[in-house]
Amino acid sequence: IIGRYGGQEFGMVLRGGTPQGAAVLTAKLRRVLAERPFVTLDGETIPSEVAVGSACFPADGGTAIELARAADRSVEAAKS
């Protein structure tokens, strides 16, 4: 399940995931976006970047709110 939950924030819920799987997925997402810059109608190339964080149940939280907070902290760490 993927959906927007903030102005520029999207959340993704994966069933049966692991912290290791989340790390692989986020690394792949960053790599794919970096390899495919946005090209405007006049041919200008704009690099794509994304800060990605993750949180896993139950290690990072037992409720949706706890997991969202853990994911937000993870995104902030990725930005810095």
C-alpha positions as CSV (number, residue, x, y, z in Angstrom):
1,I,0.0,0.0,0.0
2,I,1.4,3.4,-1.0
3,G,-0.1,6.7,-0.2
4,R,0.7,10.4,0.5
5,Y,0.6,11.3,4.2
6,G,2.2,14.7,4.1
7,G,3.0,17.6,1.8
8,Q,5.9,15.9,0.1
9,E,5.8,12.7,2.1
10,F,4.7,9.2,1.0
11,G,4.3,6.1,3.1
12,M,4.5,2.5,2.0
13,V,3.3,-0.4,4.0
14,L,4.9,-3.8,3.2
15,R,3.6,-7.0,4.7
16,G,6.2,-9.6,5.9
17,G,9.1,-7.2,5.5
18,T,12.3,-7.2,7.5
19,P,14.7,-4.4,8.5
20,Q,17.2,-5.9,6.0
21,G,14.6,-6.0,3.2
22,A,13.6,-2.4,3.9
23,A,17.3,-1.3,3.7
24,V,17.6,-3.1,0.3
25,L,14.4,-1.6,-1.0
26,T,15.3,2.0,0.1
27,A,18.8,1.7,-1.4
28,K,17.3,0.5,-4.7
29,L,14.7,3.3,-4.7
30,R,17.5,5.9,-4.2
31,R,19.6,4.4,-6.9
32,V,16.8,4.1,-9.5
33,L,15.8,7.7,-9.0
34,A,19.4,8.9,-9.2
35,E,19.8,7.0,-12.5
36,R,16.7,8.5,-14.0
37,P,16.7,12.3,-13.9
38,F,13.7,14.3,-14.8
39,V,13.9,15.8,-18.3
40,T,11.8,18.9,-19.0
41,L,10.0,19.6,-22.3
42,D,12.9,21.8,-23.4
43,G,15.4,19.1,-22.6
44,E,16.7,20.4,-19.3
45,T,17.9,17.5,-17.0
46,I,17.0,17.8,-13.4
47,P,18.6,15.3,-11.0
48,S,16.2,13.3,-8.8
49,E,16.9,12.8,-5.1
50,V,14.9,11.3,-2.3
51,A,15.4,10.9,1.5
52,V,14.1,7.5,2.5
53,G,13.5,6.1,6.0
54,S,12.0,3.0,7.3
55,A,10.4,1.4,10.3
56,C,9.5,-2.2,11.0
57,F,6.8,-3.7,13.3
58,P,7.3,-4.6,16.1
59,A,11.0,-3.6,16.4
60,D,10.4,0.1,15.8
61,G,6.9,0.4,17.3
62,G,3.8,-1.4,18.2
63,T,1.2,1.1,16.8
64,A,0.8,3.0,13.6
65,I,1.7,6.3,15.3
66,E,4.9,4.8,16.8
67,L,5.9,3.4,13.5
68,A,5.2,6.7,11.7
69,R,7.4,8.6,14.2
70,A,10.2,6.0,13.9
71,A,10.0,6.3,10.1
72,D,10.1,10.1,10.4
73,R,13.2,9.9,12.5
74,S,14.8,7.6,10.0
75,V,14.0,10.1,7.1
76,E,15.5,12.9,9.1
77,A,18.7,10.9,9.7
78,A,18.8,10.2,5.9
79,K,18.6,13.9,5.2
80,S,21.6,14.7,7.4
